[in-house]
């Protein structure tokens, strides 16, 4: 490798690409590359094995999504000076890779995008994909003055510039987000004409109407969101993720794993309320996770975690939630706006039951119309604002509702597009209709001024998608 040639890593997202990934890797210019990372995004075939045997570093990203896979690949491309991205389906020609990398490696550009529409294989793109790319490129030209013709996945960018962009989209909007944020940041962006080949088999995105519509919505909504968001704060502030627990051994591991995969500086504080199962043993399996002990009660436990935390931003995550890739980055960006005092993620119930989608729609409506998210939406705020409003209430119920209301004088609520899956265990146990009605009765009682202690005596175990939960009973001293 040339002494002046930078360290180049190639990230290849792949999902069920066993038929193509071997040929893609074989065609790469390996002597010019420092590392090749294949991100297995949940393949059910031999994609990972074939990539590993071909010499690639294989990492696994369980969260499905193009952006999620790219974020995982970036984490694995440690010490690279230039990071390139190439699809694993064989549609992009690996022979074009060095031509795309060259402007960045030689210092002539910060970001180089391979344009399929400017290359000889434009006709191989499905018509709806061509029109969609042209529409998005026109938006980039009009909104940002970027000379764009395509959102091609084959691209290369300086690693330090990429870090400062604060990429966070876990899905189809990834490529559009990169170009829009690069334009807003004043990066030097160039296009390189590249070839394109019809892939064997059906594309997971452009091969179906549903996939194409989802990609189009993701791209256009991302472009609209980027236009109104503040710049990513640099250096990024430390986030303290506080996870209150009480007998959560069955759920805590995946929660901590997802938090550990977040980008940027983040510490995890488990605030335990006297668990009698293996919760503490699970927490201690994760290096760097701090455990504090206090009396049972979510408000008390979150306050104890906040006192022990060192971050400027406090992110309250329930133990049965799975944080999506890019969520921490999106939280930092949202709270970089001084007009924002609180942000939350989009509520989602894990599982495919149609009734869960109805519950999610109701929660979205309530959050947008009433500006009233609940604790299972991953509330995040600044430490100083939490202290100024007196912390969380420590009664048996509604600490999340009280926090949302207490923070309103400090600024507005930002609703992030990232979904936060939570366990549907209570809905599955008690039924969706019963638990929803019970929640609404409890909330009505709270609005009518019924004491929380009385409501706690009348209620059953907490319902999904709601603030209520078991009252505090454990006689253990608070953590200092």
N, C-alpha and C positions, 0 to 999 in steps of 0.2 A: 504494500500500500504506500502511496506517495507520502513523503514526510509532511507536505502541506495540505494533504487531503484530510478533512475533518473526520472524526469518528461518526459514522453513519449507521443508524439502526433502522430497520424496516419492520413495521408493524403490519401484520396480515390478519384481519378478523376473518374467522371461518366458522361456518355452521353447516355441518353435513356436506363437506366438500371432499370426501374421500376420492371421488372420481377425478378431481382436478388439482388438488393441492400438491400432489407429487410433481406434476408437470410444471406447475408454477414455481415451486422451489428449485427444481432442476435448472430452470431457465434464468435464475437470478445471477447477477454478476458477483458471486461470493467474494472474490479477492478484494473488491472495493468496499465491502460491507463489514462493519465491526460486529454487528449482531442482527440476527433475523429472529423475530418474535412472532409466533403464530398463536393467536388467541382463540382457544376453543370455546365457543359461546354456547355450549350445551349440546354438542354433536352426539348423535346416537349411532354414528358409524365409526369408521376407523380413521377419521381425520387426524386426531391427536397422535395416534401411533405412527402413521405415515409421515407426519411432519417431524416427529422426534427422530425417526430413523433417517430422515434426510438431513439432519444436523441442525434443525431449528430449535430454539428455546420455546417450549410449549407452556403456556399459562392458561388457566381455566377461569372464566368469568361466568358465574351462574346466572347473573342478571341478563336476560335476553335483551339485545339491542345493539345497534351498530356503534353508537356513541359509547355505550358501556364497555364494549370490547376494545374500542380505541383507547379509552382511559386506562383499562387494565394493561394494554400493551405499552403505553407511555411509562407506567410504573416499572415495567420490566425492562425498559430501554435505558437503564441507569448508565450515567456517564456519557451518553451520546451527545454530540454537538449538533447534529442534524437528525431529525426524525422524519422518515418517509412512511407513507401509508399506501398500501396496495391491496386490492380485493383478492380473495383466495379462490374465486370462481373461474379464473382463466379468461374473463372478458377483457381485462386490461393486459396489455402485452408487457411482460417483465423486461423486454429489450428496451422499452422506453424509460425505464426507471432512472438510469444515469443521466439521461437528457433532462429529466425533471429535477433531479438532485443538483445538477451542475450549477445553475444560477445561484442557488443558496450556498453550496459548498465553496464557490468562487467569490462569494461576497457581493454578488450583483443584485441579490434580492433576499428578502427575509422569508417570503412564502412563494412557492412556485406551484401552480395548479395545472395539472394535465387537462387540456380541453379536448374532449372527444368530438365535440361539434365542429372544431376547427381542423380536425384530423381526417385521414382518409376513410375511417370506418364509421362515420357519422350515421350512415344509412342503416347500420346494424342495430342502432338503438331503436326500441319500439317507438312508434309515433307519439304516444302519450307521454313517454319519458322525454323525448326531444322537446315537446311543447312545454312540459313542466319545467325543464331546465332553462329553457329560453325565458319563461316568465320570471323565474327566480333570479336569473342573471340580469334581466331588465330592472328588477327591483333593486339589485345591488348597484347597478349603474346610476339609477335615478336617486336613490337614497344616500349613497355613499361616494358617488363619483368613481366607482371602481370599474375598470375596464374588464368586465367579466363576460364570458360567453357560455360558461358551463360550471357545474358544481361537481366536476369529476372527482372520484375517490382517490385517484393516483395523484399524490401531492407530496411536497417536502417543505419543511419549515425548520428554522433555527430553534433548538430546544429551549434556549433561554427566552426567546420571544413567545414560544408556545406557552410556557409556564405563566408568563405575565398576562396572557389573554384570559385566563380563568375559564377554560372550557368546562361546560357542565351538562350539555344535553346528552342524555343516555340513549337516544333513539335516532330517528331518521334526520333530525335537524342538525346533526353534527357537522357536516361539510359546510352547510350554509352558515352555521354559527361561526365557524373558523374564519370564513372569508369576511363576514360582516364585522366581527370583532377586530380582525386585522386591519380592515379599512378604518374603523373608528380609532384604532390605536396609531394610525399613521405609518403602518408597516409598508415596506416596498413589496408590492405584489405583482407577479408576472404570470402570464399563461404560456404554456408550451403545448403545441399541437401534438396529440398522441393518437395512436390507433385504438380501435375497439373491435372486439370480435363477439359474435353471437356465442353465448355460453351454451354448453350442453345442458339439457334439462331446463326446467322452468325457474326463472328468477324468483327469489322469495319476496322481492319488492315489486318490480315492474311486471312480473309474470302473472299477477292477478289484479283484478279491479280493486279489491279490498286493500291489497298491499300498496298499489299505486295511489289510491285515495288517502291512505294513512300517511304515506311518505309526503304527499303534496301538502296535507294539512300540517304535518310536523315541520316542514321546511318553511312554509309561509308564516305560521305562528311563531316560529323561532326568529325569523327576520323582523317581524313586528315587535317581538319582545326585546330583542337586542337594541332596537332603535331607541327605546325609552329607558333602558337600564343604565345605572351609573357604571363607571369604569371599575374594574376589579382592583381592590385595594392591594398595594404592594409596599412593603412585604405583607403577606397575608396574615391577619391576626389569628391568634390561637383560639380555637373553639374548645370549650369543655363540654363534652357530651355526658349528661347526667342520666343514669339509668336507675330508676327506683325498682327495687325487687322485693318480693316476698314469695318464697317457694316457686321460683321461676326456672328451675333447673332444666325443664323440658324445652324452654324457649330461648334461654339466655345466650347459648352458644352461637346460633345463627345471627342473633342481634349484634353481638360483639364482633363477629367476623365481618359483618357488613360495615360496621363503624370503622373497623381497622383498615378497610379498603378505601376509605375516603381520602381525597386529595388534600394536601396542605397540612399545616400543623394542627393536630387534634389530640386531645387527651380524653381518656374515658374514665369516668368516676361512677362506680356502682355503689348506690346508696341503699344498703340492705336494711330491712325492717325486722330482722330476727328470723330469717328463714330456718326451717327445720329439715329441709331436704338438702340436695347437693348443690344448691345455688352458689354458695361461696366456693366450693371446689371447682365448679365450672368457671367462675370469674377468675380464679387464680391460675387457670391454665393459659390465660392470655397475658403475655409479658407486657408490662407497663400499665395494666389496668389497676387502678386504685380502688380499694374497697373501704367505705366508711360505714359505721354502724349507728343506728338510731332507733327511736321508737317507731313502730309501725304506723303508717299513715302517709299517703303520697305527698301531701304538702310538707309534712315534717321531714320526710326523707329527701325531697328535692331541696329544701332549705339547707339541710345538712350537707348535701352534695355541693351546693353553691358555695357554702363557706369553705369547703375543702378544695374547690376548683381554683385554677390559676388563670383561666382564659378570660379574654375581654368579652367573649360571646358565650352565652350559656344556652345549650341546646338540650331540651328535655325530651328524652326518647323512652317510650315504654318498652319493657323487656320483650314483649311479643311482637315487636315491629321490626321490619327489615329496611334499613335505610338504603335508598337507591344510589347508584354511582352518580357523582356530581352534586349531591345534595348539599354537602358542606360548602362547596364552592359557591353554589347559588345563595346560600345563607349569608356568606361573607359579603357577596355583592349586594344583596338586598339591604343589609344593615350598614353598608357604606353610605347609603342615602340618609342624611340626618333627619329627613322627614318621616322615616320609617322607625317605629319603635318595636314592632313585633312581626315575625313572619312565621308562616306555617306551610306544611306540605299538603298535597292532595290526598284525602282519605281514600283508602282502598282496602277492601276485605279480600284476603287471600282465598282463592277458590273460584269455581266457575258457575256456581248456582245463579240463575237469573235473578233470584230475590236479592242477592248481594248487590247486584248492579242497581237495583231500585233503591236500596239503602244508600249506596254511594251517591246517587243522583240527589237524594234528599239532603245529604250532608253538604254536597257542593252548593245546593241552592241556599241552605241556611248560612253557610260560610260567606257566600257572596252578598246575599241580601242583608243579613243581620250583622255581618263582620264579626262572627262569633264562632271561631274554631274551638275544638276541644283538644284535650291532651294527647289523644292518639293521632294527632296530625303533626306531631313533632314541633312543638312551639319553641321558638328561639328568640332571645332578646339580648340586649347589652347588660352586662353585669351592673353598670352604674344605674340603669333605669330600674332594674329589679330592686336594687338597694333603696332607691329613692321612693319607690311605691310601697316599701315595707316588706318585701318578700311575699311568698305565697301564704295564703291562709292555711291554718293547720287543723281545721275542723274535719269532720268525717266525710264531707262531700264537697264537690264543686270548687276545688282549689283552682282548676284551670279556668273556669268561667270568671271567677273573681280576679284572676291575674289578667285575663284579656281586658276586662273592664278597667282595672286599675292602671293599665298601661296606655289607655286611650288618650289621656292628657299629654303624653310624651310624644305621640306621633301616630301615624296610621299603620294599618295592617297590610303586609305584602303577602299575597297568596302565590306560592311558587308552583310551577307546573309539575314538579316531580311527584310521582305517586309514592305513598308510604304504606306498603302492605302491612296489615295487622291481622293477627289470628282471629278467625271467626268462631272461636271455641264457644263463646257464650251464645251466639246466634244458633250454632249447631246444637247446643245443649237444650236451650229453652225455646227455640223457634224464633224466626224473624219477627213475626207479627207481635207475639207476646212481649219480646224484649223491647221492640220499638215503642209499643204502647206504654210499657212500664217507664221507659225513659221520659216520654212526653209528660206523663203524670208527675214524675219527680221534678221535672223542669218547671211545670206549671206550679207545683207546690213551692219551689224556690222563688219564682217570680211573685207569688202571693205572700211571701214572707214567712212561710212555715219554717220553723227552726230546723237546720240540717240534722241535728241529733234525732229529732222526731222522724224525719224522713228516712234516716238511716235505719231506725228500728222497724220501719214499715216495709222496707224494700227487700227484694231478693238479691242474689249476686248480680254483679254489674252486667249491663247489657253492652252489646257491641256498638262501637261508634259513639259512645257516650262518655260523659264526664263521671257519672256515679261509679262507685266501687265500694269494696268492703271498708267498714269503719276501722279506725285504729284501736287496737286493744293490747298490743305488746308492751309490757312494763320494762322497757330497756332504755338506758340513758341515751340522750342525743349525743351524736358525735360533735366534737369541738372543732 
